[in-house]
């Protein structure tokens, strides 16, 4: 049985690894990851039966990781560890059916007990799955899912002759798998399968191909194809083009990938796995296109993106306010990332996250107000993580850079006194006592003169500007579910939560809770 430890504290990970005799608990292999994102990625190759995870971690929390893992593998057992007695996290753990919730500082005996219970649960789940697998008939989708996975030594054999439909069980039939991954489904119907499959069937029937298929997480369609001979890459390319044609009227976002050819139903999982590998590479392809698996000997040798020196080069372009050079640099980077064959999507996302940080830091160095684009680190990472292609990432960065140059030009043109006033408000807006008198003293002018100057230059009174500035900051914080509304009120300069709610509704036309509901859902 396999166990994965996920915790951003190295001391905790090492302590658990070295202080517990895992073999005596029935654990054959133990792996570790330093945050939820890396834990989720590692689980894809390590395939743990049990996950022992911290709750609060950077980039991806233990709860988020567990939700993703249980979506991929519902039988996985989760044990949460946390030093925070947080009811919301406890509720989430219960909702996920976590085996137990262990508080820090960790009691090793409590951990051992939780792991023993998890082992028992995994064994019971395996027995139940084995009984179910012995059923005389198996649905097409269930068979498709089973064929996509490498056979387990202890799994009961499929009784091909007792299937309710004909399926070639010999070792000579040629198979290949193709995947269609849909993105950004939004308000699409829940049963996407009913909408999509008639279009796919139309193409496959016209090509004389037989198939069984399944769907994972509602958006990943996988088709196991067989015919009287092997399909060449040219034929797969033509098939991909026909699939693109029939899907075009649906106006959807997707990637199609073809796995390698295999012989015999027992090898289908190898074609499926090769398609999954190619699906990662489709991150670097335009949307609504197809790719065919290409074997790469150096696939595991990651490219060091630090060689591109993009952070320093972008920083220099921004500091010199060279808009044209920045545009050329960004296009050069995009083309280079597409050319490199040995980087993964999350490496690209990490790079873009660092480049966003460069832009944000340049705002501060040049004392330019960030306006409405300021956001939390978690909010930024969430935006980048949701991108399904390098082109989406690049579009976000180009928009941010364009905003920077717009703000920079405005900074040069703006009255220096107005700039000082706005900068002072940006620095002090959290102070509930901030007043026109404080602002006028800062710029060493009379209150009446400052009010007149600001109104003539901006069309707003100082108090209007301060209120709108605070509300804009509040809106950004409301997009992060970690913050309570009462805490947000204090963070933007309102000690009275009720008064904050009235001001927010007057400016935005809805209450803070209504705004949060609208933006998060």
RAHUMO-V981955 format. One record per residue. N is the residue number from 1. RES is the residue in one letter. SS is DSSP state (H for helix, E for strand, L for the rest). PSI is psi in degrees with one decimal (999 if undefined). BURIAL is + if it has 9 or more other ideal C-beta (glycine too) atoms within 8 Angstrom, else -. Layout:
n:N res:RES ss:SS psi:PSI burial:BURIAL
n:N res:RES ss:SS psi:PSI burial:BURIAL
//
This chain:
n:1 res:X ss:L psi:142.9 burial:+
n:2 res:X ss:E psi:143.8 burial:+
n:3 res:X ss:E psi:136.8 burial:+
n:4 res:X ss:E psi:124.6 burial:+
n:5 res:X ss:E psi:126.0 burial:+
n:6 res:X ss:E psi:113.2 burial:+
n:7 res:X ss:L psi:137.6 burial:+
n:8 res:X ss:L psi:-4.4 burial:-
n:9 res:X ss:L psi:115.2 burial:-
n:10 res:X ss:H psi:-37.9 burial:-
n:11 res:X ss:H psi:-40.1 burial:-
n:12 res:X ss:H psi:-46.5 burial:+
n:13 res:X ss:H psi:-49.5 burial:+
n:14 res:X ss:H psi:-38.7 burial:-
n:15 res:X ss:H psi:-44.2 burial:+
n:16 res:X ss:H psi:-41.5 burial:+
n:17 res:X ss:H psi:-41.2 burial:+
n:18 res:X ss:H psi:-15.8 burial:-
n:19 res:X ss:H psi:-8.1 burial:-
n:20 res:X ss:L psi:133.7 burial:+
n:21 res:X ss:L psi:91.2 burial:-
n:22 res:X ss:L psi:-34.0 burial:-
n:23 res:X ss:H psi:-37.1 burial:-
n:24 res:X ss:H psi:-22.8 burial:-
n:25 res:X ss:H psi:-2.7 burial:+
n:26 res:X ss:L psi:14.2 burial:-
n:27 res:X ss:L psi:121.3 burial:+
n:28 res:X ss:L psi:-31.0 burial:-
n:29 res:X ss:E psi:138.6 burial:-
n:30 res:X ss:E psi:131.9 burial:+
n:31 res:X ss:E psi:164.5 burial:+
n:32 res:X ss:E psi:151.6 burial:+
n:33 res:X ss:E psi:151.9 burial:+
n:34 res:X ss:L psi:0.0 burial:+
n:35 res:X ss:L psi:174.9 burial:+
n:36 res:X ss:H psi:-38.1 burial:+
n:37 res:X ss:H psi:-47.5 burial:+
n:38 res:X ss:H psi:-33.3 burial:+
n:39 res:X ss:H psi:-43.8 burial:+
n:40 res:X ss:H psi:-41.6 burial:+
n:41 res:X ss:H psi:-44.8 burial:+
n:42 res:X ss:H psi:-36.1 burial:+
n:43 res:X ss:H psi:-28.6 burial:+
n:44 res:X ss:H psi:-29.7 burial:-
n:45 res:X ss:H psi:-28.6 burial:-
n:46 res:X ss:H psi:-29.6 burial:+
n:47 res:X ss:L psi:62.7 burial:-
n:48 res:X ss:L psi:151.2 burial:+
n:49 res:X ss:L psi:-30.6 burial:+
n:50 res:X ss:E psi:139.4 burial:+
n:51 res:X ss:E psi:124.3 burial:+
n:52 res:X ss:E psi:107.0 burial:+
n:53 res:X ss:E psi:142.6 burial:+
n:54 res:X ss:E psi:160.8 burial:+
n:55 res:X ss:L psi:-52.1 burial:+
n:56 res:X ss:L psi:115.8 burial:-
n:57 res:X ss:L psi:156.8 burial:+
n:58 res:X ss:L psi:156.3 burial:-
n:59 res:X ss:L psi:-52.9 burial:-
n:60 res:X ss:L psi:123.1 burial:+
n:61 res:X ss:L psi:166.4 burial:+
n:62 res:X ss:H psi:-34.1 burial:+
n:63 res:X ss:H psi:-47.0 burial:+
n:64 res:X ss:H psi:-45.2 burial:+
n:65 res:X ss:H psi:-44.5 burial:+
n:66 res:X ss:H psi:-39.1 burial:+
n:67 res:X ss:H psi:-42.9 burial:+
n:68 res:X ss:H psi:-43.0 burial:+
n:69 res:X ss:H psi:-43.0 burial:+
n:70 res:X ss:H psi:-23.7 burial:+
n:71 res:X ss:H psi:-37.2 burial:-
n:72 res:X ss:H psi:-38.2 burial:+
n:73 res:X ss:L psi:90.2 burial:-
n:74 res:X ss:L psi:-23.3 burial:-
n:75 res:X ss:L psi:-1.6 burial:-
n:76 res:X ss:L psi:140.6 burial:+
n:77 res:X ss:E psi:136.5 burial:+
n:78 res:X ss:E psi:133.1 burial:+
n:79 res:X ss:E psi:121.4 burial:+
n:80 res:X ss:E psi:143.0 burial:+
n:81 res:X ss:E psi:139.3 burial:+
n:82 res:X ss:E psi:146.6 burial:+
n:83 res:X ss:L psi:3.9 burial:-
n:84 res:X ss:L psi:121.8 burial:-
n:85 res:X ss:L psi:77.4 burial:-
n:86 res:X ss:L psi:116.6 burial:-
n:87 res:X ss:H psi:-37.4 burial:-
n:88 res:X ss:H psi:-40.4 burial:-
n:89 res:X ss:H psi:-38.3 burial:+
n:90 res:X ss:H psi:-42.3 burial:+
n:91 res:X ss:H psi:-42.9 burial:-
n:92 res:X ss:H psi:-39.1 burial:+
n:93 res:X ss:H psi:-41.0 burial:+
n:94 res:X ss:H psi:-42.6 burial:-
n:95 res:X ss:H psi:-37.3 burial:-
n:96 res:X ss:L psi:-1.7 burial:+
n:97 res:X ss:L psi:41.7 burial:-
n:98 res:X ss:L psi:145.2 burial:+
n:99 res:X ss:L psi:-45.4 burial:+
n:100 res:X ss:E psi:168.5 burial:-
n:101 res:X ss:E psi:109.0 burial:+
n:102 res:X ss:E psi:126.4 burial:+
n:103 res:X ss:E psi:145.6 burial:-
n:104 res:X ss:L psi:151.3 burial:-
n:105 res:X ss:L psi:143.5 burial:-
n:106 res:X ss:L psi:133.7 burial:+
n:107 res:X ss:L psi:113.3 burial:-
n:108 res:X ss:H psi:-36.6 burial:-
n:109 res:X ss:H psi:-35.7 burial:-
n:110 res:X ss:H psi:-40.4 burial:+
n:111 res:X ss:H psi:-46.0 burial:+
n:112 res:X ss:H psi:-43.7 burial:+
n:113 res:X ss:H psi:-40.5 burial:-
n:114 res:X ss:H psi:-39.1 burial:+
n:115 res:X ss:H psi:-41.3 burial:+
n:116 res:X ss:H psi:-43.2 burial:+
n:117 res:X ss:H psi:-40.6 burial:+
n:118 res:X ss:H psi:-40.4 burial:+
n:119 res:X ss:H psi:-42.8 burial:+
n:120 res:X ss:H psi:-41.6 burial:-
n:121 res:X ss:H psi:-40.4 burial:+
n:122 res:X ss:H psi:-43.1 burial:+
n:123 res:X ss:H psi:-41.8 burial:-
n:124 res:X ss:H psi:-39.4 burial:-
n:125 res:X ss:H psi:-38.3 burial:+
n:126 res:X ss:H psi:-41.7 burial:+
n:127 res:X ss:H psi:-43.5 burial:-
n:128 res:X ss:H psi:-39.6 burial:-
n:129 res:X ss:H psi:-36.5 burial:+
n:130 res:X ss:H psi:-41.6 burial:+
n:131 res:X ss:H psi:-42.6 burial:-
n:132 res:X ss:H psi:-37.7 burial:-
n:133 res:X ss:H psi:-20.9 burial:+
n:134 res:X ss:L psi:0.1 burial:-
n:135 res:X ss:L psi:142.3 burial:-
n:136 res:X ss:L psi:-43.3 burial:-
n:137 res:X ss:L psi:152.7 burial:-
n:138 res:X ss:L psi:133.7 burial:+
n:139 res:X ss:L psi:158.6 burial:-
n:140 res:X ss:H psi:-43.6 burial:-
n:141 res:X ss:H psi:-36.9 burial:+
n:142 res:X ss:H psi:-40.5 burial:+
n:143 res:X ss:H psi:-41.2 burial:+
n:144 res:X ss:H psi:-42.7 burial:+
n:145 res:X ss:H psi:-39.9 burial:+
n:146 res:X ss:H psi:-40.9 burial:+
n:147 res:X ss:H psi:-22.0 burial:+
n:148 res:X ss:L psi:-13.0 burial:+
n:149 res:X ss:L psi:146.1 burial:-
n:150 res:X ss:L psi:135.3 burial:-
n:151 res:X ss:L psi:136.3 burial:-
n:152 res:X ss:L psi:143.6 burial:-
n:153 res:X ss:L psi:-32.2 burial:-
n:154 res:X ss:L psi:4.8 burial:-
n:155 res:X ss:L psi:138.2 burial:-
n:156 res:X ss:L psi:144.7 burial:-
n:157 res:X ss:L psi:149.6 burial:-
n:158 res:X ss:L psi:131.6 burial:+
n:159 res:X ss:L psi:83.7 burial:-
n:160 res:X ss:H psi:-40.6 burial:-
n:161 res:X ss:H psi:-19.2 burial:-
n:162 res:X ss:H psi:8.6 burial:-
n:163 res:X ss:L psi:153.0 burial:+
n:164 res:X ss:L psi:-4.8 burial:-
n:165 res:X ss:L psi:158.8 burial:-
n:166 res:X ss:L psi:134.5 burial:-
n:167 res:X ss:L psi:132.1 burial:+
n:168 res:X ss:L psi:111.5 burial:-
n:169 res:X ss:L psi:0.1 burial:-
n:170 res:X ss:L psi:170.6 burial:-
n:171 res:X ss:L psi:9.6 burial:-
n:172 res:X ss:L psi:-17.8 burial:-
n:173 res:X ss:L psi:135.8 burial:+
n:174 res:X ss:E psi:132.1 burial:+
n:175 res:X ss:E psi:155.0 burial:+
n:176 res:X ss:E psi:156.7 burial:+
n:177 res:X ss:E psi:138.9 burial:+
n:178 res:X ss:E psi:150.2 burial:+
n:179 res:X ss:E psi:145.8 burial:+
n:180 res:X ss:E psi:113.2 burial:+
n:181 res:X ss:E psi:118.2 burial:+
n:182 res:X ss:E psi:145.5 burial:+
n:183 res:X ss:E psi:160.0 burial:+
n:184 res:X ss:L psi:54.7 burial:-
n:185 res:X ss:L psi:-28.3 burial:+
n:186 res:X ss:L psi:-118.7 burial:-
n:187 res:X ss:L psi:19.3 burial:-
n:188 res:X ss:L psi:153.5 burial:-
n:189 res:X ss:L psi:149.7 burial:-
n:190 res:X ss:L psi:-40.1 burial:-
n:191 res:X ss:L psi:72.5 burial:-
n:192 res:X ss:H psi:-30.9 burial:+
n:193 res:X ss:H psi:-42.3 burial:-
n:194 res:X ss:H psi:-29.2 burial:-
n:195 res:X ss:H psi:-39.3 burial:+
n:196 res:X ss:H psi:-44.4 burial:+
n:197 res:X ss:H psi:-35.5 burial:+
n:198 res:X ss:H psi:-35.7 burial:-
n:199 res:X ss:H psi:-42.8 burial:+
n:200 res:X ss:H psi:-43.1 burial:+
n:201 res:X ss:H psi:-37.2 burial:-
n:202 res:X ss:H psi:-43.7 burial:+
n:203 res:X ss:H psi:-45.3 burial:+
n:204 res:X ss:H psi:-40.2 burial:+
n:205 res:X ss:H psi:-41.7 burial:-
n:206 res:X ss:H psi:-25.5 burial:-
n:207 res:X ss:L psi:-0.6 burial:-
n:208 res:X ss:L psi:28.1 burial:-
n:209 res:X ss:L psi:141.9 burial:+
n:210 res:X ss:E psi:153.2 burial:-
n:211 res:X ss:E psi:156.3 burial:+
n:212 res:X ss:E psi:147.3 burial:+
n:213 res:X ss:E psi:164.1 burial:+
n:214 res:X ss:E psi:172.4 burial:+
n:215 res:X ss:E psi:136.1 burial:+
n:216 res:X ss:E psi:135.2 burial:+
n:217 res:X ss:L psi:21.8 burial:-
n:218 res:X ss:L psi:-6.8 burial:-
n:219 res:X ss:L psi:-11.9 burial:+
n:220 res:X ss:E psi:110.6 burial:+
n:221 res:X ss:E psi:129.1 burial:+
n:222 res:X ss:E psi:131.2 burial:+
n:223 res:X ss:E psi:122.6 burial:+
n:224 res:X ss:E psi:119.5 burial:+
n:225 res:X ss:E psi:141.0 burial:+
n:226 res:X ss:E psi:155.3 burial:+
n:227 res:X ss:E psi:-168.0 burial:+
n:228 res:X ss:L psi:-5.8 burial:-
n:229 res:X ss:L psi:170.7 burial:-
n:230 res:X ss:L psi:146.0 burial:-
n:231 res:X ss:L psi:126.6 burial:+
n:232 res:X ss:L psi:165.8 burial:-
n:233 res:X ss:H psi:-34.7 burial:-
n:234 res:X ss:H psi:-40.5 burial:-
n:235 res:X ss:H psi:-37.1 burial:-
n:236 res:X ss:H psi:-37.6 burial:+
n:237 res:X ss:H psi:-43.7 burial:+
n:238 res:X ss:H psi:-39.7 burial:-
n:239 res:X ss:H psi:-41.3 burial:+
n:240 res:X ss:H psi:-41.2 burial:+
n:241 res:X ss:H psi:-39.7 burial:+
n:242 res:X ss:H psi:-37.5 burial:+
n:243 res:X ss:H psi:-40.9 burial:+
n:244 res:X ss:H psi:-39.4 burial:+
n:245 res:X ss:H psi:-45.2 burial:-
n:246 res:X ss:H psi:-25.3 burial:+
n:247 res:X ss:H psi:-17.1 burial:+
n:248 res:X ss:H psi:-43.5 burial:-
n:249 res:X ss:L psi:-17.4 burial:-
n:250 res:X ss:L psi:-12.5 burial:-
n:251 res:X ss:L psi:63.0 burial:-
n:252 res:X ss:L psi:170.0 burial:+
n:253 res:X ss:E psi:125.8 burial:-
n:254 res:X ss:E psi:167.6 burial:+
n:255 res:X ss:E psi:141.9 burial:+
n:256 res:X ss:E psi:132.8 burial:+
n:257 res:X ss:E psi:142.5 burial:+
n:258 res:X ss:E psi:132.0 burial:+
n:259 res:X ss:L psi:177.0 burial:+
n:260 res:X ss:L psi:163.7 burial:+
n:261 res:X ss:L psi:141.8 burial:+
n:262 res:X ss:E psi:165.6 burial:+
n:263 res:X ss:E psi:128.0 burial:+
n:264 res:X ss:L psi:142.1 burial:+
n:265 res:X ss:H psi:-29.5 burial:+
n:266 res:X ss:H psi:-12.1 burial:-
n:267 res:X ss:H psi:0.9 burial:+
n:268 res:X ss:H psi:-34.5 burial:+
n:269 res:X ss:H psi:-28.7 burial:+
n:270 res:X ss:H psi:-37.3 burial:+
n:271 res:X ss:H psi:-41.1 burial:+
n:272 res:X ss:H psi:-46.1 burial:+
n:273 res:X ss:H psi:-38.2 burial:+
n:274 res:X ss:H psi:-34.1 burial:+
n:275 res:X ss:H psi:-38.0 burial:+
n:276 res:X ss:H psi:-40.9 burial:+
n:277 res:X ss:H psi:-44.2 burial:+
n:278 res:X ss:H psi:-28.0 burial:+
n:279 res:X ss:H psi:-35.3 burial:+
n:280 res:X ss:H psi:-41.0 burial:+
n:281 res:X ss:H psi:-24.2 burial:+
n:282 res:X ss:H psi:-13.4 burial:+
n:283 res:X ss:H psi:-27.3 burial:+
n:284 res:X ss:H psi:14.3 burial:+
n:285 res:X ss:L psi:153.8 burial:+
n:286 res:X ss:L psi:152.2 burial:-
n:287 res:X ss:L psi:159.0 burial:+
n:288 res:X ss:L psi:39.3 burial:+
n:289 res:X ss:E psi:174.0 burial:+
n:290 res:X ss:E psi:156.9 burial:+
n:291 res:X ss:E psi:153.5 burial:+
n:292 res:X ss:E psi:135.3 burial:+
n:293 res:X ss:L psi:134.0 burial:+
n:294 res:X ss:L psi:120.7 burial:-
n:295 res:X ss:L psi:134.0 burial:-
n:296 res:X ss:L psi:121.4 burial:-
n:297 res:X ss:L psi:-30.1 burial:-
n:298 res:X ss:L psi:25.0 burial:-
n:299 res:X ss:L psi:-34.0 burial:-
n:300 res:X ss:L psi:-4.6 burial:-
n:301 res:X ss:L psi:96.4 burial:-
n:302 res:X ss:L psi:144.0 burial:-
n:303 res:X ss:L psi:133.7 burial:+
n:304 res:X ss:L psi:104.0 burial:-
n:305 res:X ss:H psi:-13.9 burial:+
n:306 res:X ss:H psi:-22.3 burial:-
n:307 res:X ss:H psi:-28.7 burial:-
n:308 res:X ss:H psi:-19.5 burial:-
n:309 res:X ss:L psi:37.4 burial:-
n:310 res:X ss:H psi:-33.9 burial:+
n:311 res:X ss:H psi:-47.9 burial:+
n:312 res:X ss:H psi:-40.7 burial:-
n:313 res:X ss:H psi:-40.9 burial:+
n:314 res:X ss:H psi:-42.2 burial:+
n:315 res:X ss:H psi:-41.6 burial:+
n:316 res:X ss:H psi:-43.0 burial:-
n:317 res:X ss:H psi:-41.8 burial:+
n:318 res:X ss:H psi:-42.5 burial:+
n:319 res:X ss:H psi:-33.8 burial:+
n:320 res:X ss:L psi:0.7 burial:-
n:321 res:X ss:L psi:38.4 burial:-
n:322 res:X ss:L psi:92.3 burial:-
n:323 res:X ss:H psi:-41.8 burial:-
n:324 res:X ss:H psi:-44.9 burial:-
n:325 res:X ss:H psi:-37.4 burial:+
n:326 res:X ss:H psi:-42.8 burial:+
n:327 res:X ss:H psi:-44.0 burial:-
n:328 res:X ss:H psi:-42.7 burial:-
n:329 res:X ss:H psi:-44.0 burial:+
n:330 res:X ss:H psi:-40.0 burial:+
n:331 res:X ss:H psi:-37.2 burial:-
n:332 res:X ss:H psi:-43.2 burial:-
n:333 res:X ss:H psi:-45.2 burial:+
n:334 res:X ss:H psi:-47.4 burial:+
n:335 res:X ss:H psi:-38.1 burial:-
n:336 res:X ss:H psi:-41.5 burial:+
n:337 res:X ss:H psi:-36.3 burial:+
n:338 res:X ss:H psi:-34.2 burial:-
n:339 res:X ss:H psi:-37.0 burial:-
n:340 res:X ss:L psi:130.6 burial:-
n:341 res:X ss:L psi:-3.1 burial:-
n:342 res:X ss:L psi:31.5 burial:+
n:343 res:X ss:L psi:154.2 burial:+
n:344 res:X ss:L psi:158.9 burial:-
n:345 res:X ss:H psi:-41.9 burial:-
n:346 res:X ss:H psi:-25.3 burial:-
n:347 res:X ss:H psi:-42.9 burial:+
n:348 res:X ss:H psi:-41.1 burial:+
n:349 res:X ss:H psi:-38.7 burial:+
n:350 res:X ss:H psi:-42.3 burial:+
n:351 res:X ss:H psi:-46.3 burial:+
n:352 res:X ss:H psi:-34.7 burial:+
n:353 res:X ss:H psi:-42.9 burial:+
n:354 res:X ss:H psi:-35.9 burial:+
n:355 res:X ss:H psi:-37.1 burial:+
n:356 res:X ss:H psi:-38.9 burial:+
n:357 res:X ss:H psi:-35.6 burial:-
n:358 res:X ss:H psi:-45.0 burial:+
n:359 res:X ss:H psi:-45.8 burial:+
n:360 res:X ss:H psi:-40.8 burial:+
n:361 res:X ss:H psi:-35.0 burial:+
n:362 res:X ss:H psi:-35.4 burial:+
n:363 res:X ss:H psi:-46.9 burial:+
n:364 res:X ss:H psi:-44.4 burial:-
n:365 res:X ss:H psi:-41.0 burial:-
n:366 res:X ss:L psi:3.9 burial:+
n:367 res:X ss:L psi:46.7 burial:-
n:368 res:X ss:L psi:133.0 burial:+
n:369 res:X ss:L psi:139.3 burial:+
n:370 res:X ss:L psi:-10.1 burial:+
n:371 res:X ss:H psi:-136.8 burial:-
n:372 res:X ss:H psi:-1.7 burial:-
n:373 res:X ss:H psi:-1.7 burial:-
n:374 res:X ss:L psi:139.8 burial:-
n:375 res:X ss:L psi:164.8 burial:-
n:376 res:X ss:L psi:161.6 burial:-
n:377 res:X ss:H psi:-41.5 burial:-
n:378 res:X ss:H psi:-39.6 burial:-
n:379 res:X ss:H psi:-41.1 burial:+
n:380 res:X ss:H psi:-47.5 burial:+
n:381 res:X ss:H psi:-35.5 burial:+
n:382 res:X ss:H psi:-41.0 burial:-
n:383 res:X ss:H psi:-43.0 burial:+
n:384 res:X ss:H psi:-38.5 burial:+
n:385 res:X ss:H psi:-30.4 burial:-
n:386 res:X ss:L psi:-9.0 burial:-
n:387 res:X ss:L psi:134.4 burial:+
n:388 res:X ss:L psi:1.5 burial:+
n:389 res:X ss:L psi:159.9 burial:+
n:390 res:X ss:H psi:-28.5 burial:+
n:391 res:X ss:H psi:-35.9 burial:-
n:392 res:X ss:H psi:-43.2 burial:+
n:393 res:X ss:H psi:-46.2 burial:+
n:394 res:X ss:H psi:-37.8 burial:+
n:395 res:X ss:H psi:-43.0 burial:-
n:396 res:X ss:H psi:-42.9 burial:+
n:397 res:X ss:H psi:-41.4 burial:+
n:398 res:X ss:H psi:-39.3 burial:+
n:399 res:X ss:H psi:-40.5 burial:-
n:400 res:X ss:H psi:-42.0 burial:+
n:401 res:X ss:H psi:-40.7 burial:+
n:402 res:X ss:H psi:-40.3 burial:-
n:403 res:X ss:H psi:-38.4 burial:+
n:404 res:X ss:H psi:-48.3 burial:+
n:405 res:X ss:H psi:-34.4 burial:+
n:406 res:X ss:H psi:-46.2 burial:-
n:407 res:X ss:H psi:-38.7 burial:+
n:408 res:X ss:H psi:-41.5 burial:+
n:409 res:X ss:H psi:-40.7 burial:-
n:410 res:X ss:H psi:-35.1 burial:-
n:411 res:X ss:H psi:-40.0 burial:+
n:412 res:X ss:H psi:-34.5 burial:-
n:413 res:X ss:H psi:-20.9 burial:-
n:414 res:X ss:L psi:144.3 burial:-
n:415 res:X ss:L psi:130.3 burial:-
n:416 res:X ss:H psi:-35.4 burial:-
n:417 res:X ss:H psi:-42.3 burial:+
n:418 res:X ss:H psi:-41.5 burial:+
n:419 res:X ss:H psi:-45.2 burial:+
n:420 res:X ss:H psi:-38.8 burial:+
n:421 res:X ss:H psi:-48.5 burial:+
n:422 res:X ss:H psi:-39.3 burial:+
n:423 res:X ss:H psi:-38.3 burial:+
n:424 res:X ss:H psi:-41.2 burial:+
n:425 res:X ss:H psi:-40.7 burial:+
n:426 res:X ss:H psi:-33.6 burial:+
n:427 res:X ss:H psi:-28.4 burial:-
n:428 res:X ss:H psi:7.1 burial:+
n:429 res:X ss:L psi:-21.6 burial:+
n:430 res:X ss:L psi:-14.4 burial:-
n:431 res:X ss:L psi:114.3 burial:-
n:432 res:X ss:L psi:-28.2 burial:-
n:433 res:X ss:L psi:1.1 burial:-
n:434 res:X ss:L psi:128.9 burial:+
n:435 res:X ss:L psi:169.4 burial:-
n:436 res:X ss:H psi:-36.2 burial:+
n:437 res:X ss:H psi:-43.4 burial:-
n:438 res:X ss:H psi:-42.7 burial:+
n:439 res:X ss:H psi:-45.4 burial:+
n:440 res:X ss:H psi:-36.2 burial:+
n:441 res:X ss:H psi:-35.2 burial:-
n:442 res:X ss:H psi:-39.4 burial:+
n:443 res:X ss:L psi:4.7 burial:+
n:444 res:X ss:L psi:46.1 burial:-
n:445 res:X ss:L psi:163.4 burial:-
n:446 res:X ss:L psi:153.3 burial:-
n:447 res:X ss:H psi:-43.0 burial:-
n:448 res:X ss:H psi:-39.8 burial:-
n:449 res:X ss:H psi:-42.5 burial:+
n:450 res:X ss:H psi:-43.5 burial:+
n:451 res:X ss:H psi:-44.2 burial:+
n:452 res:X ss:H psi:-45.6 burial:-
n:453 res:X ss:H psi:-46.4 burial:+
n:454 res:X ss:H psi:-42.6 burial:+
n:455 res:X ss:H psi:-41.8 burial:+
n:456 res:X ss:H psi:-34.7 burial:-
n:457 res:X ss:H psi:-36.0 burial:-
n:458 res:X ss:H psi:-16.7 burial:-
n:459 res:X ss:L psi:5.6 burial:-
n:460 res:X ss:L psi:152.4 burial:+
n:461 res:X ss:L psi:162.0 burial:-
n:462 res:X ss:H psi:-42.8 burial:+
n:463 res:X ss:H psi:-36.8 burial:-
n:464 res:X ss:H psi:-45.7 burial:-
n:465 res:X ss:H psi:-45.2 burial:+
n:466 res:X ss:H psi:-43.9 burial:+
n:467 res:X ss:H psi:-48.2 burial:+
n:468 res:X ss:H psi:-36.1 burial:+
n:469 res:X ss:H psi:-46.0 burial:+
n:470 res:X ss:H psi:-40.7 burial:+
n:471 res:X ss:H psi:-38.0 burial:+
n:472 res:X ss:H psi:-41.1 burial:+
n:473 res:X ss:H psi:-39.6 burial:+
n:474 res:X ss:H psi:-40.2 burial:+
n:475 res:X ss:H psi:-40.8 burial:+
n:476 res:X ss:H psi:-42.7 burial:+
n:477 res:X ss:H psi:-33.3 burial:+
n:478 res:X ss:H psi:-22.7 burial:+
n:479 res:X ss:L psi:-10.6 burial:+
n:480 res:X ss:L psi:108.8 burial:+
n:481 res:X ss:L psi:-9.5 burial:-
n:482 res:X ss:L psi:-27.7 burial:-
n:483 res:X ss:L psi:133.3 burial:+
n:484 res:X ss:L psi:150.4 burial:-
n:485 res:X ss:H psi:-38.0 burial:+
n:486 res:X ss:H psi:-34.8 burial:-
n:487 res:X ss:H psi:-37.5 burial:-
n:488 res:X ss:H psi:-41.1 burial:+
n:489 res:X ss:H psi:-47.4 burial:+
n:490 res:X ss:H psi:-35.4 burial:+
n:491 res:X ss:H psi:-25.4 burial:+
n:492 res:X ss:L psi:16.4 burial:+
n:493 res:X ss:L psi:17.5 burial:+
n:494 res:X ss:L psi:109.1 burial:+
n:495 res:X ss:L psi:-23.7 burial:-
n:496 res:X ss:L psi:107.6 burial:-
n:497 res:X ss:H psi:-36.5 burial:+
n:498 res:X ss:H psi:-41.6 burial:-
n:499 res:X ss:H psi:-41.0 burial:-
n:500 res:X ss:H psi:-43.7 burial:+
n:501 res:X ss:H psi:-40.4 burial:+
n:502 res:X ss:H psi:-44.6 burial:-
n:503 res:X ss:H psi:-43.8 burial:+
n:504 res:X ss:H psi:-44.8 burial:+
n:505 res:X ss:H psi:-36.3 burial:+
n:506 res:X ss:H psi:-38.6 burial:-
n:507 res:X ss:H psi:-42.1 burial:+
n:508 res:X ss:H psi:-13.0 burial:+
n:509 res:X ss:L psi:8.5 burial:-
n:510 res:X ss:L psi:161.7 burial:-
n:511 res:X ss:L psi:162.8 burial:-
n:512 res:X ss:H psi:-41.0 burial:+
n:513 res:X ss:H psi:-37.2 burial:-
n:514 res:X ss:H psi:-39.6 burial:-
n:515 res:X ss:H psi:-43.8 burial:+
n:516 res:X ss:H psi:-44.8 burial:+
n:517 res:X ss:H psi:-41.2 burial:-
n:518 res:X ss:H psi:-42.4 burial:-
n:519 res:X ss:H psi:-35.0 burial:+
n:520 res:X ss:H psi:-34.6 burial:-
n:521 res:X ss:L psi:999 burial:-
//
